[in-house]
């Protein structure tokens, strides 16, 4: 089984703690999905990934439900289980 080292939010300091705080602000809760934590050793990459997710899922005129359905459809086409 593959293992990738991560920094959990409870042990984060410095840049990664700031990125986790940013994630909390855009989602409205402190839970950070493990797939997001995979970026924890590269805080700048995590911040860019979260910003892209924020722009595609949390902003705009389309209802969130509509955006989630489109995202799910694209994931299915791409055979992405996340």
N, C-alpha and C positions, 0 to 999 in steps of 0.2 A: 504494500500500500504506500502511495506517495504521501510525503509530508512536506508542507511548506511552512517555514517559520513565519509567524506573524506577531505583531504587537497588539494585544487586546486593548480596548479602550481603557480598562481599569489600570493598565500599566503604562499608558502613553504619556510622554513628556515632549516638550518642545514643539517642533513643527507638526508631528503626527497628532499630538493632543489638540492643536489648533484646527487641524483638518477634521478630526472627529467632532469637535465643537461645531464646525461649519456644517457637517453632515446633520447634526442634531438640530441646527437652526432651520435647515431647508426641509427636513422631514417632520419636525415637530415632536420628536422623541429621541431618547438617548440610545436606543437599540441600533447597533451597526451590524448588518448582515455579514456573515463570514466571508462571502464572496467579495465584499468590499474590503474586509480586513486583509485580504490577500495583497492589497496594494500598500499595506502599512510600512513596508521597508522602503517605499518610494513615495513619500508624502506629496511631492509635486505631481506625480502621475495620478495619485488618488484624488487630489484636488481637481485636476483637469477632468477626470472621469466623473466625479460628482457634479461638477459644473455642467458638463454635457448632459448628464441625467436630469439635473435641475431644469435646464433649458428645454429639454424634450418632454419632460413629464409634468412640470409644475408651473410652467408659464404658458401664455398664449390664450387665445379666445375659445379654442375648442374645449368642451367639457372634459374633465379628467378621465371620466369613464371611457370616452371615445379614444383618448390617447392611450389608455391602458389596453384597450382592445386592439388597436393598431400595433402596439408594441408586442402583444402576445402573438398576433398573427405573423409579424416579422420573425419573431423568435422561432415559431413553429416552422416557417419556410426555411429558416437557416439551421434547423435541427438543434437549436439551443435549448437546453432544459431549464435554463434560468429565466 
